[in-house]
Amino acid sequence: GRCNESAQAPLTSSVVVVMVGFFLVPCLLVAASASGHFRDPLSSSHLPACEWCGGPPGGGRCNEKCEATKSHFKTSITAANGMMSPYWRAAGTTAGSVDSPEVHASVELAVLFHHGAERNGKDHLCYMHNSVCSYLGETYCRSKALVFAPQEGGARWNWGANSTSSLSSSLSTFEVIDEMLLSLSNRTRFPGLRKVVVAGHSAGGQIIHRYALANRVHDRLIAAGLDVHYFPANPSSWTYLDGSRPVLPAKVDCSSFCRNATIAGETYDFAHAPSGGAVHCLSTYNNYGYGLHANLVPYMESVGVAAMLEQYRSRKVTYLSGSSDVCNERVEEHCYKSVCTIVDHDLDKSCEAYAQGWCRMERAHAFVQHIRRHYKDPGVHTLVSLDYVGHSGCAIVQASASQDALFGDHALYKIVV
């Protein structure tokens, strides 16, 4: 992997560290600083974030920077209200832009990577662009790969809701992605395009998961000769296909909470009722976007539940799950308070979300078991669990196992420079 394994230890020999599962768990009540002074175990405001929550220790070797250009995509309602959809693309490439009128005959691979709740589209563009460059080579990524990152906003944008009602006309987040992908299917402009990767991390992972479920243009893309593959990564919640949920323990503590080695080998039982930390939302746990029972956004309603369930099974979906994305501030705030501060990166801690698991890793593994149980098919879709990767949009797409899943069938065309 890309773990940074060499560092100056910030704590003295008073610290005992135990390897549990895939990550380091400090077993210490009071920590000493490098100068030998003990920190107040009740004061966590000056402590660093627990490293495993956000990625490899020390940030690993993620390549986060690139030169980027902000472009604006003309949608079907631009003429009506003058609004365009912003997105980021890499500067200094010859691959063009999503809606450029020029012919880009060299482009073979298109990658959409959606940001999360921080709405840092530029950063996500760089994470993915650098991943393509490191895996397929600089020449390939600058001439044969079109990587772009939408810049979204608005209420419930991560669930596919429409943009603000204050405009004379509006679009769903999903409709914007529809129109961007249809632009790529123009074989006059992109005659050599073969594969389209549609990926997102965190809240962006929620978008891509739900978009893969409901997408209205998938068949048109396939008919245009494109291989379309969806990659939701580390979302905080999933849209379940029926009312079943994993049977979870009613209580968890520091010794038993979201141990990733346990989750990786767990086979969940399912029941048609929430359990664990979600016994107070019996009437709402299966509403959209945690399920498909009620309150669908207009885009989803236009497709219909039966059609979504039918089409989701056959679509290429690979779930990317960081095996260190196991943090929950509410549950663990006291577990490591003398050593580091738990940061769960806005984990959804609603009752409806707790019906799916106590942390993102558990929710991902349980959901994949759910869809295989729902379709009675143990081979439907793919889960890639990434060792030592926490809640990091950079690490999740630059881990070698992710790159193999994202770009592996392009390895034949890899150019080493």
Phi, psi and omega in degrees: 000204182240028180293139175272106192265353182246126179200159172280122182294124182281349182243157181277185182290001174290349184267132173247131181238132180243135176276119178236120181066241184250354185227169182274130177243114179291133179246079188210137177269323179226125184257143177262143177280175181298335181275356177097355179275139181277140176277149175290116183296342180271354181249101182260358186293338181258005182270149177289161175293144177297122192297326186292340182293326189248000180148193178299152179309132179070013182086356179060212181245035179296136177262104191259348190249146173198170174271127186230153178238135177267126179241172181227123184268127177280119181265182180290347179249007180299319181296330183280322185232001177077000183272140175238162182261115182287149173206162181250145174218160183289139176276157175075021177250166177252012184280350177081202181231171187300316185247022177295136181285348182288161175274131180239076187292338185278344187287124179248335186229131173240136182229120171259126178234118187263135179288171177259208187295337178287348177055040180260070183300321180299316180299316182292327173301314181293319179305312184283319179302315180293329176293315178299316182296319182289331184270318185255354177099151183299317182297316180298311188291338182264350181231333186246354182238126175255106181252132180213157185224110178299154176241098188257168175196187179100164182290136178050033179299329181284355176249005176087020180287164179285159177290179190309140179283353180287345178276159180293335175209157184215164179230152170285152170309319181294324179293325176298315178296319175310308186291325176295315181291323177296327176298323179290337182280000177290104187287345173289319181278325182234068185292336183260000182293129182243321187233140176237121176259128179240107189229159176199151181241143177062237176298330173294328174294325175297315179302309186292323176300311183288329177292319177299326180289321190251342186325123182269352186246004184306312183296326178292325178292318178296318179296334178278002177090018182260140174265111186252129184225131184255139183226083171284133185233126172050044175289160180276339177209164180233157174264105182289151185273345175209189186276002180284151176217156179295144176279117187242155177295145182291330180224148174228155177225184186299330183276342186239356189286123169041054174285120190291329177296325178290314181300318184300331181254006185280136168249114188275143164275154180233147177220155180274055176191149178285156179219196179063238180267023189230035184276359184254011181230046182300329184269349186233352188297339183250012175287157176295141001267015176276340176205198184237020187285317186203168175064035177296145173288159185306321180300315180294321178299324181293334179274315181094143184297315183299318180292321179297315180296324180290316187278333184297323182302320187271354182276149179282109181230128174237123181267124178259123184230120175285126183283358172250007176274069190235017189264147180211108185300320184296319183278322190256007189302333181261354189288320186234025191295344177270352186243311182203168183255126176290126176235114185261008174055052176059041172306135176293115182247028174286162177302318182297323178287321179296338175294344182260349181146167184272342181210170185297319181298315180297320180296321180293311182295320179293322181294319179297320176296324178298312184292326178291325176290319181299315183272356183054044184217105183290352182255002183287130180061177186223141174246127174246112179263126191251111181300138173068008178260123177263216182271080184223117178295335178282307183297327185293332181255351178257356172295143186299323180294325176294316180299320177300319180289319183288317191234007189304322182284359174261002184301331179301330184261008184296134180246120179267123181233000000 
